[in-house]
Amino acid sequence: MPDLPERDAPQTDAPRETQTERRRRRDRFLRELAEARELRDRVQPRRAKSARLRRAMRMRTFRW
C-alpha cells in the first residue's frame, strides 16, 4: 500500500523541539504531577501518612 506513511520513517517536515520548549513542557508536567500527588494525599490521608512513614524509613536507612 504505497499511500500509507511508513511508521519508522522520520518526520522531516516537523520542526525540532527547542530546549526551551522542552523545558517548559517538562516544568508543566512536573507541576501537574505535584498537584495530582497533593490532591491524592488530601483524598487518601491514611495512605499518604503510610507513604510518608515509608519514605522517612528509607531515608533513615540510606547510606551516604
Legacy VTK file of the C-alpha trace (Angstrom):
# vtk DataFile Version 3.0
C-alpha trace
ASCII
DATASET POLYDATA
POINTS 64 float
0.000 0.000 0.000
2.022 2.969 -1.220
-0.364 5.685 0.042
0.114 4.831 3.745
3.000 6.557 5.578
5.818 4.466 6.989
5.731 4.096 10.771
9.503 4.013 11.131
10.208 6.831 8.703
11.459 10.022 10.385
9.251 13.060 10.017
11.315 15.674 8.222
8.558 18.278 7.854
8.034 18.708 11.634
10.450 21.233 13.207
12.663 20.041 16.039
11.575 20.965 19.541
13.874 23.559 21.082
15.399 23.156 24.518
13.278 25.959 25.986
10.053 24.381 24.681
11.093 21.008 26.062
11.993 22.544 29.439
8.701 24.462 29.553
6.726 21.297 28.759
8.678 19.334 31.382
8.103 22.026 34.028
4.368 21.996 33.320
4.299 18.201 33.570
6.159 18.204 36.900
3.859 20.922 38.285
0.772 18.921 37.313
2.300 15.765 38.786
2.977 17.500 42.105
-0.551 18.894 42.100
-2.001 15.428 41.470
0.063 13.977 44.321
-1.134 16.703 46.699
-4.735 16.018 45.692
-4.279 12.280 46.221
-2.739 12.951 49.635
-5.745 15.063 50.607
-8.264 12.457 49.490
-6.436 9.462 50.966
-4.798 10.722 54.178
-4.133 7.264 55.619
-2.298 6.112 52.501
-0.391 9.411 52.399
0.695 9.015 56.021
1.945 5.468 55.481
3.796 6.588 52.333
5.405 9.411 54.327
6.474 6.970 57.038
7.899 4.527 54.473
9.852 7.329 52.798
11.202 8.512 56.156
12.300 4.966 56.983
14.054 4.667 53.623
15.840 7.951 54.215
16.946 6.857 57.701
18.397 3.610 56.410
20.010 5.200 53.333
23.828 5.250 53.471
25.592 8.333 52.120
LINES 1 65
64 0 1 2 3 4 5 6 7 8 9 10 11 12 13 14 15 16 17 18 19 20 21 22 23 24 25 26 27 28 29 30 31 32 33 34 35 36 37 38 39 40 41 42 43 44 45 46 47 48 49 50 51 52 53 54 55 56 57 58 59 60 61 62 63
